[in-house]
C-alpha cells in the first residue's frame, strides 16, 4: 500500500512539473505588452508645464536697527500678524544708558555754550569801548562758534539715542504671515541681522524655475494657466510678472514670478502649483514632443525604442532631446509616424517582440 502511494505521488509531481514548464514556455513565447505613442509633427500650441510654489509678492527680512540681546519673541512660524504688532524686543538697558549719556553730553555742551556766549557778550562791550583790540574779540568769537558746533553735535547725538529707544521693539510694517524665524530669546544679535521673515499675504503669486533654453516661452506679461495640487479642479489665469535677470549658477534656471489677479479661495502660502506656459509661436519647430518617460538613457547616450510594425519588434534609435516642462521633452532624430515606446523602456532588449496596448 505504501509503495502504491509513493508511486502516485511521484506521478503527480512529474505531471505538475510538466504543466509548469509548459506554462513557463508559453509565457516566454508571449510578446511583451508595451505602451506606445505615434509621434506627429508638433503642434504650435505645445505647453510646457512647470512645478512652482505659492509665495508672497512682498517678503520682508526683518531685523533690529540696534544690536542687543533678544528678551521676547512674541510670534511663531505661521502666525498671522497685523501692522503695528510687536514681533520681538531686545534688552533696552544699554540703549537707555546710551540715551542718558547723550542727554548728559547735551547738558555739558549747553553749559560751555552759555559760558562762551557770556564771554563773547562781555568782550563785545569792551571792544565797543575800544578797551581791547579786535584780535582778542576774534578769539572769543571763535570760542563761541566752537561751543555752538559742539552743542549742535551733542543734540544730534542725543536725538539718535532717543530714536534708538524706539528700535528696541521689532514692529510689523504690514499685515502678513511669519514664514521663518532665525533668532531666539536670549540670543545676541547685531543691527541689520535678519531675525525673521514676514510675508504679506494680501498679494500671493507663484514662483517657478524655467530652464534657460525655454526662457523665451515665459515672456513678461504673458498669460499662463495655473492649477494647485491641493485644490482639485481649480484652474486660474496668471501673468508673468517678473523674470530674474540672472540664471541660478547651479541649476541654470531662471526664477519666474507669476501674478494671480483673481486668486482662488483656499490658495495659501507654500502650496504646490502647476503652471502651463504656452510655447511661443515659431520657436523650436524642428522637434517632436514625447513624454520624458520615453527616453532610454545610458551614460551620455540618449535613445528611444521604436516599434517596427512589420515585425512587431523594437530597436533603439539615437536621438537628442530638450526638456520643455517637468514631464515633456522635444526630440530630434525621429520621423513623423514613428511608433515609440513611452513606458517601461528599461525592461526591453534589442529585437524583442512586443504587443501594443492599443492592439489588445
MOQUIBEL-V496363 format. One record per residue. N is the residue number from 1. PHI is phi in whole degrees, 0 to 359 (none if undefined). OMEGA is omega in degrees with one decimal (none if undefined). D_FIRST is the distance of its C-alpha to the first C-alpha in Angstrom with 2 decimals. Layout:
{{N | PHI | OMEGA | D_FIRST} {N | PHI | OMEGA | D_FIRST}}
//
This chain:
{{1 | none | 179.1 | 0.00} {2 | 296 | 178.7 | 3.80} {3 | 296 | 179.7 | 5.38} {4 | 296 | 179.0 | 5.10} {5 | 298 | 179.9 | 6.43} {6 | 297 | 179.4 | 8.76} {7 | 296 | 179.7 | 9.98} {8 | 297 | 178.6 | 10.80} {9 | 297 | 179.5 | 12.59} {10 | 296 | 179.7 | 14.47} {11 | 297 | -179.4 | 15.60} {12 | 295 | 178.6 | 16.85} {13 | 296 | 179.6 | 18.68} {14 | 298 | -179.9 | 20.40} {15 | 298 | -179.9 | 21.47} {16 | 297 | 179.8 | 22.87} {17 | 296 | 179.8 | 24.77} {18 | 296 | 179.6 | 26.19} {19 | 294 | 179.6 | 27.31} {20 | 296 | 179.7 | 28.97} {21 | 298 | -179.9 | 30.71} {22 | 295 | 179.6 | 32.02} {23 | 291 | 178.4 | 33.35} {24 | 297 | -179.6 | 35.00} {25 | 296 | -180.0 | 36.55} {26 | 293 | 179.6 | 37.83} {27 | 294 | -179.0 | 39.31} {28 | 295 | -177.7 | 40.94} {29 | 279 | -178.0 | 42.58} {30 | 282 | -177.6 | 43.88} {31 | 298 | 179.0 | 47.56} {32 | 291 | 177.4 | 48.69} {33 | 276 | -176.6 | 50.35} {34 | 230 | 174.7 | 53.83} {35 | 263 | -174.0 | 56.80} {36 | 230 | 174.4 | 60.04} {37 | 216 | 176.3 | 63.73} {38 | 271 | -175.0 | 66.19} {39 | 278 | 177.5 | 69.34} {40 | 227 | 179.8 | 72.72} {41 | 303 | -171.9 | 76.31} {42 | 296 | 178.1 | 76.73} {43 | 281 | 178.9 | 78.51} {44 | 293 | -178.8 | 81.83} {45 | 256 | 177.3 | 80.75} {46 | 298 | -179.8 | 77.85} {47 | 245 | 171.3 | 77.48} {48 | 270 | -179.0 | 76.59} {49 | 248 | -177.3 | 74.74} {50 | 231 | 177.6 | 75.43} {51 | 272 | -178.7 | 74.04} {52 | 222 | -177.2 | 76.73} {53 | 227 | 176.5 | 77.60} {54 | 286 | 179.8 | 80.00} {55 | 232 | 172.6 | 82.97} {56 | 276 | 178.8 | 86.35} {57 | 296 | -179.8 | 89.28} {58 | 247 | 178.1 | 91.26} {59 | 242 | -172.9 | 89.47} {60 | 253 | 172.4 | 91.89} {61 | 278 | -174.0 | 91.29} {62 | 269 | 177.9 | 93.17} {63 | 210 | 175.5 | 95.02} {64 | 281 | 176.4 | 97.81} {65 | 274 | 174.7 | 101.29} {66 | 228 | 178.9 | 101.83} {67 | 271 | 178.5 | 99.62} {68 | 161 | 179.4 | 98.49} {69 | 268 | 179.8 | 95.70} {70 | 290 | 178.8 | 93.68} {71 | 266 | -174.7 | 94.14} {72 | 225 | 170.0 | 92.27} {73 | 239 | -170.5 | 89.59} {74 | 262 | -175.9 | 89.64} {75 | 227 | 173.9 | 86.98} {76 | 239 | 175.6 | 83.29} {77 | 299 | -179.0 | 81.58} {78 | 97 | 179.5 | 81.26} {79 | 292 | 173.5 | 84.17} {80 | 266 | -177.3 | 86.60} {81 | 233 | 178.1 | 90.23} {82 | 250 | 178.2 | 93.60} {83 | 302 | -179.6 | 96.68} {84 | 97 | 178.3 | 98.59} {85 | 293 | 176.2 | 95.67} {86 | 275 | -175.5 | 95.78} {87 | 271 | 178.4 | 92.59} {88 | 213 | 173.5 | 93.31} {89 | 215 | 178.2 | 96.26} {90 | 247 | -179.7 | 97.37} {91 | 301 | -174.8 | 99.40} {92 | 273 | -170.9 | 103.01} {93 | 299 | 180.0 | 104.80} {94 | 296 | -179.3 | 105.47} {95 | 291 | 177.6 | 106.60} {96 | 297 | 179.6 | 108.89} {97 | 297 | 178.2 | 110.39} {98 | 295 | 178.1 | 111.06} {99 | 294 | 178.2 | 112.64} {100 | 296 | 178.1 | 114.89} {101 | 297 | 177.5 | 115.83} {102 | 295 | 177.6 | 116.85} {103 | 296 | 179.1 | 119.02} {104 | 295 | 178.4 | 120.70} {105 | 295 | 176.5 | 121.46} {106 | 295 | 179.8 | 123.03} {107 | 298 | 179.6 | 125.23} {108 | 294 | 179.4 | 126.35} {109 | 295 | 178.6 | 127.06} {110 | 293 | 178.4 | 129.02} {111 | 296 | 178.0 | 131.19} {112 | 295 | 179.3 | 131.95} {113 | 293 | 179.1 | 132.74} {114 | 298 | 178.8 | 135.12} {115 | 296 | 179.7 | 136.89} {116 | 296 | 178.4 | 137.23} {117 | 295 | 179.8 | 138.55} {118 | 296 | 179.6 | 141.11} {119 | 297 | -178.9 | 142.30} {120 | 297 | -179.7 | 142.56} {121 | 297 | -179.2 | 144.64} {122 | 296 | -177.1 | 147.02} {123 | 285 | 173.0 | 147.57} {124 | 294 | 177.4 | 148.07} {125 | 294 | 178.9 | 150.97} {126 | 297 | 179.7 | 152.38} {127 | 293 | 178.5 | 152.11} {128 | 296 | 178.5 | 153.92} {129 | 271 | -179.5 | 156.70} {130 | 59 | 179.7 | 156.71} {131 | 271 | 180.0 | 155.90} {132 | 226 | 177.4 | 153.01} {133 | 282 | -179.6 | 152.32} {134 | 296 | -178.6 | 149.69} {135 | 298 | 179.2 | 147.50} {136 | 293 | 178.3 | 146.93} {137 | 298 | 179.3 | 146.08} {138 | 299 | 179.7 | 143.56} {139 | 296 | -179.5 | 141.76} {140 | 286 | 174.7 | 141.29} {141 | 294 | 178.1 | 140.26} {142 | 295 | 178.8 | 137.57} {143 | 297 | 178.1 | 136.42} {144 | 294 | -179.8 | 136.14} {145 | 299 | 178.8 | 134.16} {146 | 294 | 179.2 | 131.73} {147 | 295 | 178.6 | 131.30} {148 | 295 | 179.2 | 130.68} {149 | 296 | 179.1 | 127.98} {150 | 294 | 178.2 | 126.27} {151 | 294 | 179.1 | 126.39} {152 | 299 | 177.9 | 124.83} {153 | 295 | 179.3 | 122.09} {154 | 295 | 178.3 | 121.39} {155 | 297 | 178.9 | 121.22} {156 | 297 | 178.2 | 118.71} {157 | 296 | 179.1 | 116.56} {158 | 294 | 177.8 | 116.68} {159 | 296 | 176.2 | 115.61} {160 | 298 | 177.8 | 112.64} {161 | 296 | 178.2 | 111.72} {162 | 295 | 177.5 | 112.07} {163 | 297 | -178.7 | 109.85} {164 | 298 | 177.4 | 107.23} {165 | 300 | 178.7 | 106.99} {166 | 282 | -179.0 | 105.57} {167 | 273 | -179.6 | 103.04} {168 | 284 | 176.2 | 101.18} {169 | 249 | 178.2 | 99.28} {170 | 269 | -172.1 | 96.93} {171 | 252 | 178.3 | 97.50} {172 | 294 | 179.7 | 95.42} {173 | 283 | -178.7 | 97.63} {174 | 202 | 176.4 | 95.72} {175 | 285 | -179.0 | 92.90} {176 | 175 | -176.8 | 89.40} {177 | 235 | 175.8 | 86.12} {178 | 281 | -176.6 | 85.55} {179 | 264 | 178.4 | 83.06} {180 | 201 | 176.9 | 83.07} {181 | 227 | -175.5 | 84.58} {182 | 240 | 178.4 | 85.22} {183 | 215 | -176.8 | 87.23} {184 | 236 | 176.8 | 86.79} {185 | 300 | -177.9 | 89.14} {186 | 95 | -179.2 | 90.61} {187 | 278 | 176.4 | 90.41} {188 | 270 | -178.4 | 93.65} {189 | 238 | 178.2 | 94.19} {190 | 263 | 176.8 | 96.96} {191 | 298 | 179.4 | 99.13} {192 | 87 | 179.5 | 97.41} {193 | 281 | -178.8 | 93.90} {194 | 295 | 179.1 | 91.35} {195 | 245 | 176.1 | 89.84} {196 | 198 | 178.6 | 88.20} {197 | 238 | 178.8 | 87.87} {198 | 251 | 178.3 | 89.04} {199 | 253 | 177.0 | 87.83} {200 | 286 | -171.9 | 90.03} {201 | 271 | -179.2 | 87.63} {202 | 280 | 178.4 | 90.19} {203 | 217 | -178.3 | 89.56} {204 | 258 | 176.1 | 86.04} {205 | 211 | -176.9 | 84.99} {206 | 246 | 178.1 | 82.04} {207 | 249 | 177.0 | 81.90} {208 | 232 | 176.2 | 79.92} {209 | 241 | -174.3 | 79.84} {210 | 248 | 177.4 | 80.52} {211 | 301 | -176.6 | 79.97} {212 | 296 | 179.8 | 83.21} {213 | 280 | 177.2 | 82.25} {214 | 243 | -173.1 | 81.93} {215 | 297 | -178.6 | 85.01} {216 | 293 | 179.2 | 87.08} {217 | 271 | 178.6 | 84.81} {218 | 237 | -176.2 | 85.73} {219 | 275 | 179.0 | 89.48} {220 | 303 | 179.3 | 91.72} {221 | 85 | -177.2 | 92.07} {222 | 284 | 178.7 | 89.05} {223 | 275 | 178.4 | 86.99} {224 | 224 | 176.9 | 83.27} {225 | 251 | -175.4 | 80.48} {226 | 236 | 173.5 | 78.91} {227 | 232 | -174.6 | 75.75} {228 | 229 | -178.2 | 74.12} {229 | 298 | -175.7 | 70.50} {230 | 275 | -178.7 | 71.01} {231 | 243 | -175.2 | 72.94} {232 | 297 | 176.2 | 70.66} {233 | 78 | -178.7 | 72.53} {234 | 263 | 176.6 | 75.84} {235 | 229 | -179.4 | 77.83} {236 | 229 | 177.4 | 81.45} {237 | 271 | 176.8 | 84.10} {238 | 225 | -179.3 | 85.36} {239 | 226 | 176.9 | 88.05} {240 | 293 | -176.1 | 88.09} {241 | 262 | -172.8 | 90.69} {242 | 211 | 175.9 | 90.55} {243 | 233 | 179.8 | 89.24} {244 | 300 | -178.7 | 89.26} {245 | 286 | -178.5 | 91.79} {246 | 229 | 177.7 | 89.55} {247 | 281 | 173.5 | 85.88} {248 | 297 | -174.8 | 83.61} {249 | 294 | -178.6 | 83.71} {250 | 265 | -175.2 | 79.95} {251 | 275 | -177.1 | 78.37} {252 | 57 | 176.2 | 81.25} {253 | 240 | 179.1 | 81.26} {254 | 255 | 177.2 | 84.17} {255 | 282 | -178.7 | 84.22} {256 | 238 | 179.2 | 85.06} {257 | 254 | -179.4 | 86.06} {258 | 249 | 176.2 | 85.50} {259 | 277 | -179.8 | 87.69} {260 | 243 | -177.1 | 86.38} {261 | 300 | -179.4 | 89.37} {262 | 235 | -177.2 | 87.38} {263 | 295 | -179.1 | 84.57} {264 | 286 | 174.5 | 81.82} {265 | 296 | -179.3 | 81.28} {266 | 98 | 177.3 | 78.75} {267 | 291 | -175.8 | 79.62} {268 | 228 | 177.5 | 79.61} {269 | 301 | 176.0 | 80.26} {270 | 87 | 179.2 | 77.35} {271 | 296 | 175.4 | 75.39} {272 | 273 | -178.3 | 73.65} {273 | 237 | 176.3 | 75.28} {274 | 240 | -176.1 | 74.62} {275 | 247 | 176.2 | 77.70} {276 | 259 | -176.3 | 77.80} {277 | 244 | -178.0 | 80.69} {278 | 290 | -178.8 | 81.64} {279 | 292 | 177.6 | 82.37} {280 | 295 | -179.5 | 85.99} {281 | 298 | 176.5 | 86.82} {282 | 86 | -179.1 | 87.19} {283 | 259 | 175.2 | 85.43} {284 | 55 | -176.1 | 82.46} {285 | 268 | -178.1 | 82.22} {286 | 251 | -176.8 | 80.55} {287 | 228 | 178.8 | 76.97} {288 | 242 | -172.8 | 73.97} {289 | 265 | 177.8 | 72.31} {290 | 222 | 172.2 | 68.59} {291 | 293 | 178.5 | 66.46} {292 | 299 | -177.9 | 66.27} {293 | 293 | -179.5 | 62.47} {294 | 280 | -174.2 | 62.96} {295 | 280 | 175.4 | 64.32} {296 | 255 | -172.6 | 62.07} {297 | 252 | 173.5 | 63.82} {298 | 235 | -175.6 | 63.16} {299 | 55 | -178.4 | 65.80} {300 | 262 | -177.6 | 69.13} {301 | 261 | 178.2 | 67.79} {302 | 252 | -178.8 | 67.43} {303 | 218 | 171.0 | 65.43} {304 | 226 | 175.6 | 63.78} {305 | 272 | 178.5 | 60.90} {306 | 251 | -178.0 | 62.34} {307 | 268 | 173.6 | 60.19} {308 | 268 | -175.2 | 60.92} {309 | 294 | -179.1 | 60.38} {310 | 289 | -179.0 | 60.32} {311 | 240 | -175.6 | 57.13} {312 | 54 | 176.4 | 55.93} {313 | 239 | -178.3 | 55.87} {314 | 248 | 175.7 | 57.58} {315 | 215 | -179.4 | 60.05} {316 | 278 | 178.3 | 62.12} {317 | 228 | 179.8 | 65.84} {318 | 291 | 179.3 | 68.37} {319 | 217 | 168.0 | 70.51} {320 | 236 | -177.4 | 72.99} {321 | 213 | 172.4 | 73.01} {322 | 221 | 179.5 | 74.90} {323 | 284 | 174.7 | 73.90} {324 | 238 | 178.9 | 75.77} {325 | 177 | -179.4 | 74.07} {326 | 289 | -173.0 | 71.16} {327 | 228 | -178.0 | 68.53} {328 | 233 | 178.0 | 70.41} {329 | 225 | 173.4 | 71.60} {330 | 255 | -171.4 | 74.02} {331 | 253 | 173.0 | 72.60} {332 | 247 | 179.9 | 74.70} {333 | 120 | 177.7 | 73.24} {334 | 254 | 177.0 | 71.41} {335 | 249 | 175.4 | 72.51} {336 | 301 | -178.8 | 72.87} {337 | 101 | 176.7 | 69.78} {338 | 301 | 176.8 | 67.33} {339 | 260 | -172.4 | 63.93} {340 | 244 | 174.6 | 63.00} {341 | 286 | -174.8 | 59.78} {342 | 242 | 177.8 | 60.78} {343 | 209 | 178.7 | 57.58} {344 | 67 | -173.1 | 54.83} {345 | 291 | -178.2 | 56.94} {346 | 272 | 178.4 | 55.31} {347 | 257 | -176.3 | 51.86} {348 | 257 | 176.3 | 53.03} {349 | 225 | -176.6 | 53.52} {350 | 301 | 177.7 | 56.03} {351 | 79 | -178.4 | 55.26} {352 | 291 | 178.3 | 52.28} {353 | 277 | -175.6 | 51.67} {354 | 225 | 172.4 | 52.11} {355 | 240 | 179.1 | 52.20} {356 | 272 | -178.2 | 55.16} {357 | 301 | -177.8 | 54.65} {358 | 289 | 178.6 | 57.33} {359 | 274 | -175.1 | 55.52} {360 | 279 | none | 52.47}}
//
